């Protein structure tokens, strides 16, 4: 199951792995995209997936909720284990509720820094793996995002790992 739905039947894919530099200059950042040649032109390419992840990381590092929300549909469904303590439910429905969740979350945070680690894409699905430094604590996290035919995110899920030891 992927975000509560059955995964579509597998079709032959062409896998491409590209290694590049993260926004902080770390050469370990890489991304893998599986490109389905039969999918619509809406399918993510390695270049569009990386560009999106770079913009997403940059917007979060600026704490610019509106820039992050610009890529979400009005009726988005977003799931995060942390949402329950902020808005009362782990499932957030609609852009306005997502705005409330993220705005309230950011108001509780003194310092925030995301560093891109890895990007995975498969057709209209994207996973952004990153290190989140929040108020001096580091965790590995991932955001799973599903794009609709209009190019906007219609469904997302955040997962957070355990606290990482300082480097």
Sine and cosine of phi, psi and omega as CSV:
sin_phi,cos_phi,sin_psi,cos_psi,sin_omega,cos_omega
0.00,0.00,0.63,-0.78,0.03,-1.00
-0.82,-0.58,0.92,-0.40,-0.03,-1.00
0.78,0.62,0.67,0.74,0.09,-1.00
0.99,0.14,0.08,1.00,-0.01,-1.00
-0.81,-0.59,0.46,-0.89,0.06,-1.00
-0.92,0.39,0.67,-0.74,0.03,-1.00
-0.95,0.32,0.67,-0.74,0.02,-1.00
-0.86,0.51,0.41,-0.91,0.01,-1.00
-0.85,0.52,0.66,-0.75,-0.05,-1.00
-0.92,0.39,0.62,-0.78,0.11,-0.99
-0.81,-0.58,0.38,-0.93,0.00,-1.00
-0.85,0.53,0.75,-0.66,-0.03,-1.00
-0.84,-0.54,0.44,-0.90,0.10,-1.00
-0.96,-0.28,0.90,-0.43,-0.04,-1.00
-1.00,-0.02,0.67,-0.74,0.04,-1.00
-0.76,-0.65,0.75,-0.66,0.08,-1.00
-0.90,-0.44,0.76,-0.65,-0.01,-1.00
-0.79,-0.62,0.73,-0.68,0.06,-1.00
-0.94,-0.34,0.70,-0.72,-0.01,-1.00
-0.58,-0.82,-0.38,-0.92,-0.02,-1.00
-0.93,-0.36,0.64,-0.77,0.06,-1.00
-0.96,0.27,0.21,-0.98,0.02,-1.00
-0.84,0.55,-0.46,0.89,0.00,-1.00
-1.00,0.03,0.05,1.00,0.04,-1.00
1.00,-0.03,0.08,1.00,0.00,-1.00
-0.96,0.27,0.82,-0.57,-0.05,-1.00
-0.97,0.26,0.05,1.00,-0.06,-1.00
-1.00,0.08,-0.16,0.99,-0.05,-1.00
-0.95,0.33,0.77,-0.64,0.06,-1.00
-0.61,-0.79,0.23,-0.97,0.05,-1.00
-0.55,-0.84,0.48,-0.88,0.00,-1.00
-0.80,-0.60,0.76,-0.65,0.08,-1.00
-0.81,-0.58,0.68,-0.73,0.15,-0.99
-0.97,-0.24,0.87,-0.50,-0.11,-0.99
-0.96,-0.27,0.86,-0.51,0.02,-1.00
-1.00,-0.08,0.93,-0.36,-0.06,-1.00
-0.91,0.41,-0.31,0.95,0.01,-1.00
-1.00,0.01,-0.10,0.99,-0.02,-1.00
-0.97,0.23,0.26,-0.97,0.01,-1.00
-0.91,0.42,0.14,-0.99,0.03,-1.00
-0.93,0.37,-0.08,1.00,0.04,-1.00
-0.98,0.22,-0.18,0.98,-0.03,-1.00
-0.89,0.46,0.62,-0.78,0.03,-1.00
-0.95,0.31,0.61,-0.80,0.14,-0.99
-0.97,-0.24,0.27,-0.96,0.07,-1.00
-0.82,0.57,-0.62,0.78,-0.02,-1.00
-0.94,0.34,-0.69,0.73,-0.02,-1.00
-0.95,0.32,-0.57,0.82,0.04,-1.00
-0.90,0.43,-0.71,0.70,0.00,-1.00
-0.91,0.40,-0.67,0.74,0.01,-1.00
-0.89,0.46,-0.68,0.74,0.03,-1.00
-0.88,0.47,-0.75,0.66,-0.02,-1.00
-0.87,0.50,-0.65,0.76,0.03,-1.00
-0.88,0.47,-0.70,0.72,0.03,-1.00
-0.90,0.43,-0.67,0.74,-0.02,-1.00
-0.89,0.47,-0.75,0.66,0.03,-1.00
-0.86,0.50,-0.72,0.69,-0.02,-1.00
-0.88,0.48,-0.68,0.73,0.01,-1.00
-0.89,0.46,-0.70,0.72,0.03,-1.00
-0.90,0.44,-0.64,0.77,0.00,-1.00
-0.91,0.42,-0.43,0.90,0.09,-1.00
-1.00,0.05,-0.09,1.00,-0.11,-0.99
0.85,0.53,0.63,0.78,-0.05,-1.00
-0.99,-0.13,0.99,0.11,-0.05,-1.00
-0.85,0.52,-0.65,0.76,-0.03,-1.00
-0.90,0.43,-0.59,0.80,0.04,-1.00
-0.92,0.40,-0.63,0.77,0.04,-1.00
-0.92,0.40,-0.71,0.70,-0.04,-1.00
-0.91,0.41,-0.37,0.93,-0.03,-1.00
-0.85,0.53,-0.41,0.91,-0.02,-1.00
-1.00,-0.07,0.08,1.00,-0.05,-1.00
-0.96,-0.28,0.61,-0.80,0.06,-1.00
-0.96,0.29,0.35,-0.94,-0.01,-1.00
-0.89,0.46,-0.50,0.87,-0.05,-1.00
-0.96,-0.27,0.49,0.87,-0.01,-1.00
-0.84,0.54,0.54,-0.84,0.15,-0.99
-0.88,-0.47,0.84,-0.54,-0.08,-1.00
-0.79,-0.61,0.70,-0.72,-0.02,-1.00
-0.86,-0.51,0.73,-0.68,0.05,-1.00
-0.47,-0.88,0.72,-0.69,0.03,-1.00
-0.89,0.46,-0.41,0.91,-0.02,-1.00
-0.99,0.16,-0.32,0.95,-0.03,-1.00
-0.90,0.44,-0.53,0.85,-0.05,-1.00
-0.84,0.54,-0.67,0.75,-0.02,-1.00
-0.97,0.25,-0.26,0.97,-0.04,-1.00
-0.98,-0.18,-0.72,0.69,-0.06,-1.00
-0.86,-0.51,0.11,0.99,0.11,-0.99
1.00,-0.02,-0.08,1.00,0.00,-1.00
-0.50,-0.87,0.59,-0.81,0.07,-1.00
-0.96,0.29,-0.25,0.97,0.01,-1.00
-0.96,-0.29,0.82,-0.57,-0.01,-1.00
-0.92,-0.38,0.81,-0.59,-0.06,-1.00
-0.89,-0.46,0.83,-0.56,0.05,-1.00
1.00,-0.08,0.52,-0.85,-0.04,-1.00
-0.89,0.45,-0.60,0.80,-0.03,-1.00
-0.92,0.39,-0.63,0.77,0.04,-1.00
-0.94,0.34,-0.58,0.81,0.06,-1.00
-0.90,0.43,-0.66,0.75,0.07,-1.00
-0.86,0.52,-0.71,0.70,0.01,-1.00
-0.87,0.49,-0.73,0.69,0.00,-1.00
-0.85,0.53,-0.79,0.61,-0.06,-1.00
-0.93,0.36,-0.62,0.78,0.02,-1.00
-0.90,0.43,-0.71,0.71,0.03,-1.00
-0.91,0.42,-0.64,0.77,0.03,-1.00
-0.88,0.47,-0.73,0.69,-0.03,-1.00
-0.91,0.42,-0.50,0.87,0.00,-1.00
-0.92,0.39,-0.32,0.95,0.01,-1.00
-1.00,-0.04,-0.09,1.00,-0.12,-0.99
-0.95,-0.32,0.75,-0.67,0.07,-1.00
-1.00,0.10,-0.75,0.66,-0.03,-1.00
-0.75,-0.66,0.61,-0.80,-0.04,-1.00
-0.59,-0.81,0.73,-0.68,0.08,-1.00
-0.51,-0.86,0.88,-0.48,0.09,-1.00
-0.97,-0.23,0.65,-0.76,0.07,-1.00
-0.80,-0.59,0.85,-0.53,-0.02,-1.00
-0.91,0.42,0.73,-0.68,0.04,-1.00
-0.93,-0.36,-0.70,0.72,-0.17,-0.99
-0.34,-0.94,0.56,-0.83,0.07,-1.00
-0.79,-0.61,0.75,-0.66,0.06,-1.00
-0.83,-0.56,0.68,-0.73,0.08,-1.00
-0.64,-0.77,0.48,-0.88,-0.01,-1.00
-0.51,-0.86,0.99,-0.14,-0.02,-1.00
0.90,0.44,-0.92,-0.39,-0.02,-1.00
-0.99,-0.17,0.25,0.97,0.00,-1.00
-0.92,-0.39,0.63,-0.77,-0.05,-1.00
-0.69,-0.72,0.66,-0.75,0.13,-0.99
-0.84,-0.55,0.81,-0.59,0.04,-1.00
-0.94,-0.34,0.92,-0.39,0.05,-1.00
-0.99,-0.15,0.75,-0.67,-0.09,-1.00
-0.47,-0.88,0.26,-0.97,0.13,-0.99
-0.98,-0.19,0.81,-0.59,0.03,-1.00
-0.96,-0.27,0.88,-0.47,0.12,-0.99
-0.98,-0.21,0.94,-0.33,-0.05,-1.00
-0.82,-0.58,0.89,-0.46,0.01,-1.00
0.76,0.65,0.70,0.72,0.09,-1.00
1.00,0.09,-0.06,1.00,0.04,-1.00
-0.95,-0.33,0.62,-0.78,-0.02,-1.00
-0.92,-0.39,0.71,-0.71,0.13,-0.99
-0.69,-0.73,0.43,-0.90,0.17,-0.99
-1.00,0.01,0.69,-0.72,-0.04,-1.00
-0.66,-0.75,0.28,-0.96,0.07,-1.00
-0.59,-0.81,0.62,-0.78,0.11,-0.99
-0.90,-0.44,0.82,-0.58,0.10,-1.00
-0.98,-0.18,0.81,-0.59,-0.07,-1.00
-0.78,-0.62,0.73,-0.69,0.08,-1.00
-0.93,-0.36,0.79,-0.61,0.00,-1.00
-0.99,-0.13,0.61,-0.79,0.06,-1.00
-1.00,0.03,0.04,-1.00,0.00,-1.00
-0.87,0.48,-0.38,0.92,0.01,-1.00
-0.99,0.11,-0.01,1.00,0.01,-1.00
1.00,0.07,0.00,1.00,0.03,-1.00
-0.99,-0.13,0.42,-0.91,0.00,-1.00
-0.96,0.27,0.82,-0.57,0.00,-1.00
-0.97,-0.25,-0.33,0.95,-0.02,-1.00
-0.46,-0.89,0.64,-0.77,0.02,-1.00
-0.52,-0.85,0.36,-0.93,0.05,-1.00
-0.54,-0.84,0.73,-0.68,0.04,-1.00
-0.96,-0.27,0.67,-0.75,0.09,-1.00
-0.75,-0.66,0.66,-0.75,-0.06,-1.00
-0.83,-0.56,0.72,-0.70,0.00,-1.00
-1.00,0.02,-0.16,-0.99,0.01,-1.00
-0.97,0.24,0.29,-0.96,0.03,-1.00
-0.91,0.43,0.71,-0.71,-0.01,-1.00
-1.00,-0.02,0.50,-0.86,0.09,-1.00
-0.96,0.29,0.56,-0.83,0.05,-1.00
-0.86,0.50,0.56,-0.83,-0.02,-1.00
-0.94,0.35,0.00,0.00,0.00,0.00
